Each structure stands twice: as C-alpha cells, then as structure tokens.
C-alpha cells in the first residue's frame, strides 16, 4: 500500500510543483499538456487496476494549472503579492460555498487518503461515523478558514496601508500567524490520524450462497403448498 501513497504524491503533488518551477512561462502549452497527460494516464490506471479515483489529487493538479496560467501574466514583487492575496480570497470563498452545501473538503481528502491505502468507501463511511470524525473535520476546516482569513486581513492591510514600497513590512506578523495556526492544524490532523481504522470485510461468496439457500427454501415452500391443495 505504501507504493500507492508514494506514486500519488509524485503524480498529483510533486509533478505540478516541479514542472511549474522548471518550465518557463513561454512554454505554457507544454506545461498544461504534460500535466494533463500524466494525470489522466495515472488516474485511468488507478481506476481500472485499483478501482479508485483520487479526486483531491486531480483538484490539486487542476488548481496548479490554473495558478500557473495566471502566474505567467504576473510580474514578481508587489504584483505577485497581490496575485497571491487574490487567490487566498478566492480559496476562502470556495471553501465557504462548499460548506454552505453541507460538504466538507477535509472529508473528501480523508476519504481519498484511505482509498489509497486500501479502504473502500463503505469502510471509510463506517470509520467516520464510528469515530465521530465529522466534528474533527469541521474543526479542521474552520481552523483552515481562520488561517486564510487572518492572512487575507494582514495582506490586504499591507497592500492598502503600505503600498508598493513597504508591502513586506507585515511579513513577520504573517509568518508568525501562519506558524501558530499550522501548529493547531497539525494537532487536529494528528487527532484524526490516531483514530482506529478497522476494515469491514464483506464475504460476497457467503452472501451469494445464503441468497441461493433462501431462494430454494421459498421454492420448496411453494411446492409444499401446491401439494396440499
């Protein structure tokens, strides 16, 4: 199961990051085609051989492509600072919209991770319900949202108050805020990981044989009724 995790990280996370840092913005088309081909090829293999699709990984890869496209049109320095702030705002809005529909992004990520190491959807649902992980997911997503909003507030204040020349004046405060909130996020993630994960085994052959036996019993009962008429 470990090789699945390694391959997923390499394809869905490392490939976009490495290609994005290595490929020049002038080769944008090659970046998109390469990343899309790698992602689709690997996802097809995992679907047919392992019966799973890593939705979180595909979303991360798609976001990497979108970010790279917009990044290619932005200059370094203050413009990039504003650009990153804009995408923080956009990310917080998307997470809020997902939450409004009763969904939790942490739940999807957790499901994909357990699918990678061999748990099916039924196992994941039972683990989540048994350990009451929905509460932990809500806490984690709320903390992530607080993290994003805090950074947005600091960055917007820096942009408005200090402008092009001194926009990095609040960088120390931004880093300190991130460190403190990341520590809280790591704590919640460790709590979720530490929960027991017992697999539920379903014996399909046994269920099938039981069905056939029950079917025979019904037939025999009907035959018995016909004989006594």
Protein Blocks (a to p, Z undefined) as FASTA:
>chain_A
ZZmmmmmmmmmmmmmmmmmmmpcfklmmmmmmmmmmmmmmmmmmmmmmnopacfklmmmm
mmmmmmmmmmmmpcehjllmmmmmmmmmmmmmmmmmmmmnopafklmmmmmmmmmnopaf
klmmmmmmmnopmmmmmmmmmmmmmmmmmmmmmmmmmmmmnommlmmmmmmmmmmmmmmm
mmmmmmmmmmmmmpccddddddfklmmmmmmmmmmmmmmmmmmmmmmZZ
